[in-house]
Amino acid sequence: MPKCFLIAIPVHRARAAIGAMTNSAGTSTSRYFFWFGIAMCLLLAAFTWQRNPTKLRSVFQRHQDRKTGSHSPLTSAGDTHATVTLPTACAPAGNISSPSPVRDGIGVPSITERTAFGNYSQSLSGVNGSDKLLKYTCRFTEDHSWPHTPGNPGELAIVSLLSASVPSLLLDYILGLEVLGTSLDRFAPKSVPRVLMVLEGTDCDELCMRRLHDTGWRICHAPPIKPPRPSDFARFKDQFVKLLMWNMVQYKRVVYMDADTLAVGRLERLLATPVSMASNKPLAVAQDIFNGKWVDGFNMGVAVIPTNRTEFVRLFNLLESDSVEYESTMSEQGFLSVIYKNVWTKLAFEDNANLAAWLWDKSLWQSKKSDIRLVHFTMEKGWKIDSKSKYAEIGRLWKETRDVLCARRLKSADACDLARATGCLS
């Protein structure tokens, strides 16, 4: 409401001047000016609300979140989504320099750091004669150690994946990871590091690296794991690289999230899911829904994995020998559904709210929506959903998170090239 001061200040001065020149008549006239100013302020507020209710509503929502410490975005009322005009410190496109932004005091790595992998192979010798698997480890590009924080010394990491199975979709998935990272800033503990596996051969240039680093991802290069029978679905051809997560023994367990997921509630419960090879809980995942029916298998879009080098070697050898009959179209999901049949732990629907359920099991979605913590945009990606989509109500959450990212980047001239790459500027 700052614009009201443009009215209130001159009204106040006019009132004082009139009061000084007259007595009773001046008092009556000054009261008229005073109430006229109040009326104009109210009209201005109404006009602002009519033009941009989403922006004002978001202010009230943030205030309520601070009071309650909670967030229930799936039950909030309001328009599907309205484009918000954000203030910007960015100059026209031709005047942008390329400084190195800083996130949480960590500078973005130089090109030298990005290409110097260091001595990073983990020794697999002595584990089922696995010397040949030395190369199958994710090598960091930013420094020569896996990211840890004082509050999380090797206990846990959040992991995601970027690949170029379909090169035309690469920019979409980079944006998806930026928005996912922004949502994790709000709903995941700061003590949990985020590791992004970038498949070798993926065209992630320096700007791409900066965009991902700016949203909390620490990048490692992942060698491909090629199955004897690759999926005939282009986007799934490289998904067996996920097996590398079993070899991330720098952590006791990792929580995997696809690039098309979005955190909308606190994730402490998901991150604390108990898994271990010793207790016969080798994997925690959510039940999958396919063609309108809940199936016996699971969805690998969100997974809690106990790292174990011996198990990694076992999985690799089973795949390489092609000794497991599985649905190859579904790639690693079909393979692991056979390997861990009847022994996987079922995650709550709220921890992998598959958009397919919105379409095929609406009653379940409605009964759980106030508790949903992680949305999985399987049927239509968040960056593709518009106001005409059948998923518009859910897509609004993704676009609001992108607005948060844009607002942060537009505040600083140092991040203008990032803002432009994210689509925050036309």
Secondary structure, 3 states (H helix, E strand, C coil): CCCHHHHHHHHHHHHHHHHHHCCHHHHHHHHHHHHHHHHHHHHHHHHHHHHCHHHHHHHHHHHHHHHHCCCCHHHCCCCCCCCCCCCCCCCCHHHCCCCCCEECCEECCCHHHHHCCCCCCCCCCCCCCCHHHCCCCCEECCCCCCCCECCECCCEEEEEEECCCCHHHHHHHHHHHHHHHHHHHHHCCCCCCEEEEEECCCCCCHHHHHHHHHCCCEEEEECCCCCCCCCCCHHHCCHHHHHHHHHCCCCCEEEEECCCEEECCCCHHHHCCCCECCCCECCEEEEEEECCEEEEEEEEEEEEEECCHHHHHHHHHHHHCCCCCCCHHHHHHHHHHHHCCCCCEECCHHHCEEHHHHHHCHHHHHHHHHHCCEEECCCCCCCCCCCCCCCHHHHHHHHHHHHHHHHHHHCCHHHHHHHHHCCCCC
